[in-house]
Amino acid sequence: MNSPATELVRLLTVRGETLAVAESLTGGLVAAEITAVPGASRAFRGSVTAYATELKHRVLGVDADLLARRGAVDAQVAAEMAAGVRTALSADWGIATTGVAGPDPQDGQPVGTVFVAVSGPPDATAERAGGGKVAALRLNGSRTEIRMESARSVLALLLAELAGEQTGNQRAQDTERNGGF
């Protein structure tokens, strides 16, 4: 069975689409998983590890007022990181991780609070306003376990989005073949 990263590279390559990654708590783990796949360069544009909060604003374009109000560990911050890296690296898809791996709470959030996000082409599916999706996670375990599960979760979120998009496209084709019914 293929790893999630292998399946992502395969799907994106078949579709002729590209991916960019924005990471905070995972510190490059997601990019490392993707680039471990032979042929990843056909789909992977690059990554930004914006560990420091001000880099989320300066490099990825996350709203400075949002960061000041809510901190870096926030669903909207994750969404803006994914959209920002997609734009900054000229990719079809952007994914992002932000959260608290420990040992201490951050921005009022307990250890294990993680947000992962996907930003896709705005017209990818009608259900995704602005082409994005965020998942909130509450993870247990060591710092290493939280970081690894966050990386796995963001890859799974993108795979689910791509699978959902394929299902949606298939339904549209079926409707067309059946005279609009």
C-alpha positions as MATLAB code, in Angstrom:
seq = 'MNSPATELVRLLTVRGETLAVAESLTGGLVAAEITAVPGASRAFRGSVTAYATELKHRVLGVDADLLARRGAVDAQVAAEMAAGVRTALSADWGIATTGVAGPDPQDGQPVGTVFVAVSGPPDATAERAGGGKVAALRLNGSRTEIRMESARSVLALLLAELAGEQTGNQRAQDTERNGGF';
ca = [
       0.000    0.000    0.000;
       1.260    3.464   -0.894;
       2.058    6.015    1.784;
      -0.151    9.133    1.855;
       2.733   11.193    0.422;
       3.250    8.686   -2.415;
      -0.458    8.727   -3.225;
      -0.518   12.552   -3.179;
       2.438   12.818   -5.550;
       0.817   10.249   -7.848;
      -2.577   11.994   -7.867;
      -1.157   15.475   -8.341;
       1.148   14.285  -11.132;
      -1.719   12.560  -12.957;
      -3.808   15.710  -12.627;
      -0.948   17.980  -13.708;
      -1.261   19.989  -10.487;
       1.260   21.291   -7.984;
       1.559   21.557   -4.202;
       3.212   23.960   -1.759;
       3.514   23.482    2.017;
       3.498   25.962    4.937;
       4.633   24.474    8.226;
       4.906   25.706   11.772;
       4.878   23.033   14.499;
       5.880   20.294   12.029;
       9.074   22.164   11.167;
       9.599   20.601    7.744;
       8.252   17.084    8.396;
       5.511   17.418    5.774;
       7.938   18.595    3.095;
      10.347   15.806    4.059;
       7.587   13.188    3.643;
       6.693   14.521    0.207;
      10.249   14.898   -1.059;
      11.077   11.342    0.059;
       8.804   10.151   -2.772;
      10.652    9.456   -6.049;
       9.374   11.869   -8.698;
       8.057   14.391   -6.173;
       9.561   17.227   -8.204;
       6.830   16.740  -10.807;
       4.221   18.016   -8.309;
       5.996   19.626   -5.349;
       6.833   23.341   -5.670;
       8.421   23.892   -2.262;
       7.750   24.793    1.336;
       7.992   27.551    3.906;
       8.707   26.700    7.538;
       7.312   29.758    9.298;
       8.024   28.771   12.879;
       8.152   32.364   14.149;
       4.780   34.129   14.302;
       5.969   37.262   12.454;
       7.015   35.105    9.483;
       3.465   33.871    9.131;
       2.559   37.482    8.388;
       5.654   38.646    6.479;
       6.233   35.583    4.292;
       2.814   33.934    4.071;
       0.577   37.017    4.251;
      -1.417   35.984    7.321;
      -3.367   38.991    8.597;
      -1.320   40.771   11.300;
      -4.443   41.812   13.247;
      -5.639   38.182   13.279;
      -2.280   37.053   14.650;
      -2.347   39.798   17.305;
      -5.936   38.968   18.331;
      -5.929   35.164   18.204;
      -2.284   34.099   18.133;
      -0.661   31.686   15.689;
      -2.606   28.615   16.857;
      -5.937   29.285   15.176;
      -8.100   27.814   12.409;
      -8.179   31.028   10.368;
      -4.396   31.381   10.667;
      -3.997   27.851    9.278;
      -6.340   28.678    6.381;
      -4.433   31.884    5.586;
      -1.090   30.043    5.786;
      -2.302   27.454    3.247;
      -3.653   30.126    0.904;
      -0.529   32.259    1.360;
       1.934   29.506    0.507;
      -0.168   28.494   -2.498;
       0.065   32.065   -3.782;
       3.698   32.689   -2.779;
       4.967   29.518   -4.468;
       2.532   29.601   -7.423;
       1.011   26.197   -6.684;
      -2.434   24.772   -7.389;
      -2.747   23.477   -3.814;
      -1.388   24.727   -0.493;
      -1.403   22.884    2.818;
      -0.485   24.185    6.268;
       0.103   23.110    9.856;
       0.022   25.235   12.995;
      -0.362   24.178   16.605;
       1.187   23.355   19.954;
       3.477   20.319   20.183;
       4.704   21.146   23.668;
       6.153   21.081   26.151;
       4.231   24.260   27.131;
       0.912   25.808   26.051;
       1.097   28.597   23.454;
      -1.226   31.528   22.736;
      -3.604   30.245   25.418;
      -3.911   26.889   23.652;
      -3.073   23.602   25.378;
      -0.469   21.155   24.111;
      -1.983   18.987   21.374;
      -4.110   21.750   19.823;
      -3.411   21.640   16.087;
      -4.992   23.102   12.967;
      -4.280   21.726    9.502;
      -5.533   23.387    6.339;
      -5.846   22.909    2.607;
      -6.232   25.670    0.046;
      -7.050   24.674   -3.507;
      -8.021   26.316   -6.722;
     -10.976   28.621   -5.957;
     -13.112   26.898   -8.574;
     -12.106   23.350   -7.553;
     -15.513   22.540   -6.056;
     -18.596   24.573   -5.342;
     -18.768   23.283   -1.760;
     -15.416   24.806   -0.802;
     -15.863   28.545   -0.480;
     -12.571   30.020   -1.567;
     -11.170   26.570   -2.221;
     -10.152   25.835    1.395;
     -10.757   23.531    4.328;
      -9.472   23.453    7.925;
      -9.460   20.604   10.437;
      -9.079   21.162   14.183;
      -7.220   18.382   15.994;
      -6.811   17.579   19.686;
      -3.815   15.254   19.849;
      -2.286   13.335   22.726;
       1.224   12.022   23.085;
       4.768   13.255   23.122;
       6.008   16.273   21.219;
       7.338   13.949   18.504;
       4.041   12.057   18.283;
       2.019   15.275   17.996;
       4.270   16.593   15.239;
       4.171   13.294   13.294;
       0.375   12.999   13.603;
      -0.021   16.621   12.470;
       2.035   15.876    9.342;
       0.029   12.725    8.642;
      -3.255   14.582    9.192;
      -2.532   17.416    6.748;
      -1.594   14.905    4.030;
      -4.811   12.978    4.749;
      -6.855   16.189    4.566;
      -5.495   16.973    1.110;
      -6.064   13.385   -0.046;
      -9.677   13.644    1.144;
     -10.120   16.931   -0.727;
      -8.709   15.448   -3.920;
     -10.877   12.338   -3.560;
     -13.956   14.482   -2.893;
     -13.189   16.561   -5.937;
     -12.911   13.444   -8.095;
     -16.247   12.193   -6.731;
     -17.832   15.572   -7.474;
     -16.468   15.585  -11.012;
     -17.737   12.036  -11.574;
     -21.224   13.065  -10.441;
     -21.155   15.996  -12.858;
     -20.149   13.684  -15.712;
     -22.869   11.175  -14.780;
     -25.462   13.959  -14.716;
     -24.336   15.176  -18.122;
     -24.535   11.651  -19.607;
     -28.020   11.198  -18.183;
     -29.443   14.309  -19.771;
     -29.137   16.491  -16.685;
     -30.990   14.174  -14.294;
];
